[in-house]
């Protein structure tokens, strides 16, 4: 049925059609309005250098937020991703540093080994959280809060509370290099987004994720292995947190034990602002990407206007609460 067929007698879209259009395209419209306002407010906003900077700032949070989307779609939450960023970053860095005091014996090793170790660290953290949530039915908030503390502690133990500097140029390339003029972290984000979109929209596993989030009891009755789905989404979130940790270390040139603090909040904010329901079963990875861009553009624009970061935190909090209120109204009419 065409849009014209849904018009009422006055020629305007009915309230239900307007609601659906806003629900479908509202996040894109919000992003365009924000970008337009900031471009008018500051002449430097639309420069090539600043756009590249925004994409770089968004890339790490975007990778984390995409992993968080998988978890939230199943009615879960992963509060540990910030700490996993630090742990994966410092462990992988210890394999690719030329520092005699900060690296492990024999370092630096090939970049592929460092990257593989970092991914395995993230996957292992996600697997532990996944087992606790899926096998032992511990609330995701509690399980991942415990992992948040444990991973941060392991980071400090492994690195002795000290940063790991002097990373090899080959490792640093993934954070500072470019591919055909596009920053490498942005390319990584694009690949992660494309693969995630394909999984959620074109595979049986993706359909199962939505089914588990929509109604886990009905999903189990229909033969879906709910326990397995819940476990795997935390593994995905942990793996992408590990990837984000290595991107951060490569970009800054050293792995810091305090890295990733409060990164989980930005990731959750991007997911919620992007329209994924905290109640599970509703959301799109495209919305998450736009949500991450909105946060990146907002932070960058406020920086250009000289507004202190304290106010940015207040505005970000208001955006999260507003997005959740809209989600409640959309789903429950509250």
N, C-alpha and C positions, 0 to 999 in steps of 0.2 A: 504493500500500500504506500503510495507516495505521500509526501508531506502535505500536498494540497488536498488530498483526500481526508486528512485529519483536521482540517480547519473547521471552525464552527461557523455559524450563520453570519457572523460579522466579518469573516475572512481572516480572523486571527487564529493562531494555534491555541488549542484548548489547554487548560491548566495541566493536564496529565502529559501532553506532548511537550509543553514548555519545561516541565520538571525533568522529563527524560533527556531533553536536549542539554539542559544545564548539567545534569548528572554525567552525560557522556562527554561534553566538550567544555565544561566549566573550568577545569583545571588548566586547559590550554588557553582559554580566554584570560584567566587570571595571570598567567605567565606573560602573555602578550601585553596586557595592561601595565603590569609591573615594569617590564622592559621599556615600554613607551614612556612611562612617567620618569624613569631614571635617565633615559636618553635626553629628555627635555631638561631635566634638572641639572645634568652635568655633561659638558661637551666631550669629556674624555671617555664616557661610558661605552660608546659604540666604536671606539678605536680598535684596530686589529690586536694590538698588544693587550688591551684590557679584556677583550673577549677571550683571548688565549689564556689569560690569567684566571678568568672566571671558570673556564672549562677545567683547568688544572686544579683549582680549588674544589671543584665539584667531583672530580674523578674518584677520589678516595671515598668520600661519603656516598657517592653513587654506587660503588662496588659493594660497600657495606649495606646500603639500603636495599639493593636487589636481593642479597642474601636474607635480609630481614623480612622481605616480602614473602618469601617461601614459608617462613616460620609463622608469620602473622596470618597468612591465608589458612593455616590449619588451627587457628585460635590460640597460637602460642605467642611467645615473646622471647627474645634473646638479649639479656642485659649484659652478657659477657663479652660482646664483640670488641669493645674498646680495650679491655685487658688482653684479649687474644691478639689484637693488633700489636701491642707492645711485646708480648711473648714471642710471637712468630717473627717479628722484626729483629729482635735482639738475638734469637737463636740462629736465624739464617745469616745475620750479619757476622756472627762469630766464625762462620765458615768462609767468608769472603773478605775479611779484613786483612790488611797488610801490617796491622799493629802487632808487635810481638807480645804485648801484655794483655790485649783484649780478646784476641782470637784463640781458638783451640789449637792444639798441637798440629803442626803441618799446614796451617792456613797461610795464604789463601788457597782454597780449593776451587775447582771449576764453578762457574756461575750456575750451571744447571743443577749441581748438587745443592748449592745454597738455596736456590728457588724450590727444589723438591723438598728439602728439609723444612722450609718455612710453610709450604702447603701441608705437609704431613702434621706439623704441630697444630695448625688451625683445624685440620680434619679431626685430629685426635681429641682436641678440646670439644669440638662439636659433637663427636661420637659419645663422649662421656655425658654431656648434657642430654643428648638424645636418648641414651639408655635410661638415665634417671627419670626422664619425663615419660618415655613410652613404655618402659618395662615395669617401673615401680610407681607409676601414676603420681609422681610428685609434681605439684603445680610448677609450670614453666618459670614463673616469676621467682620462686624459691630456688629451683635447680640452677638457673642461670645466674642468679645473684650469688650463689655459692661459687660457681665457676668464675665469676667476675673477681671475687676475692682471691680464689686459689691461683688463677692465672697471673694476677698482679704480683702475688707473693712469689710464684715461681720465676717471674721475670727478674725480681730483685735478687733472688737466690742465685739464679744462673749467671747473671752479670755482675754480682757483687754490688749492686746499686750504682754501678758506673756505666757510662755510655760506651758503645762500641764504635770507634771512629775509623777513619782511613779505609773506607770501603773501596774495593777495586773499581776502576773506571767502567769495566764491563757490567758490573752489577748496577752501578749508578745510572747506566744508560736507560734502564727501564723506568727511571723516575725523571730523568733530565733529557733523554734523547728525543728524537722525532722520527716519524715515518711519513715521507712525502710532505714534510712541513707540518705535520700534525703531531703534537706532543704525545710521546709514547704512553703516558698514563691515560690519555683520552682514547687512544686506540684500544688499550686494554679494557676500558669501560665499555666501549662500543662492542667489543667482542663478547664481553660478559652479558651485556644487554641482549645482544642478538641470540646467543645460545639460550639464555633464560626465557626470552620471549618464545622461542621455538619449543622449549620444554613445556611451558605452561599452556601454549595454544595449539600445539600440534602433536602431542604425545599422550598416550594413555596415562602415564605417570602424572602429567599435568592435570588431566581431568580428575584423577584420583585425589590430588591435592585439594581441588575445589570441593569435591564431594566430602572429604573428611572435614574440611572447614565448615561446610554448610550444615552437615548433620552426621557426626561421627557414628552414632548408633545405627542410622539407616545405612551408612557406608559399610559398616561391619556386617550388617544383615545381608547386604547385596554381594558379599564375598570379597570386599576390599580388605587387604591386610593393613588395618589402621595403624597398628604398632610399627610396622615397617615404614609406612609413609611418614609418621611422626619422627622416627629415628633419622631418616634420610634428610629431611628438611633441616635438621640441626647440623648434620654433617655438611650440607651445602653452605649454611650460614657460617660455620666455623672455617671451612675452606676458603671462602671469599674474604673472611676477616684476616686469615693468614696472608692472602694475596694483597689485601689493602695494607697490612703491616709492612710487607716488603716494598711496596710502592712508596710508602711514607719514608722508610729508611733510605731508599735509593734517592728519593728526591732531596732529602735534607743532608745526605752524605754521611750520616751516622745514625745508629739505633739508640734511642733514649729510653731508659726504664720508665719514665713518666709519660711516654707517648700514649696516645689514644684515650686519655682521660675524658670522659663524657661524650666520646664519639658515638656511643650507643643512643644517646638522646637525639643527636642530629639524624642518625639513621632512622630511628622510629618516627621522628618528625617528618622526614621525606616521604616515608611510606604512608603515614596518615594523611598528610597534606595531599598526597597523590591519589587519595580516594579509596585506599584499601581499608576495609572494615576491621576493627579490632575484634569483632565478633566472628571473624573468619568467613571464608567462602566467597567473598566479594573483593575484587581488586584486580588491577592490571599492572604489570611491570612497566608499561609505558607511563602510567600515572606516577609511579615511583620515580622514574627518571625525571619527569617534569617537576615533581616535588623537590628532588635534589637540586635541580637547576634553579627553582624559585628561591631556595635557601641560599645557594651560592650567589645568585644575582642580588638578593636582598642584602647579604653581608657586604658584597663588593660595592654596591651602590651607596650604602650607608657609610662605608669607609671613605669613598670618594667625596661624600658630603661632609666629612669630618665629624660624624656622629660617633660617640664613644661606644665601645663594644658592650658596655653594660646595658645600654638601651636596646642593642640588637638581641640580647638574651631575653629581655622583656617582650619584645615583639615576636620572637620565635615562640615563646611560651604561649602568647595569645593566639598565634596561628595554630598551634597544636590543639589547644582547647576548642577553638572555633571549628576546626576540622572535625573533631570528635563530636561536637554538638550537632553539626550538620549530618554526620553519619548516623547519630541516634535518631534524628528527626526523619531521615530518609528511610531507615529500616524499621523504626517502631512508631513513627508518628508522634514521638514524645515532644 
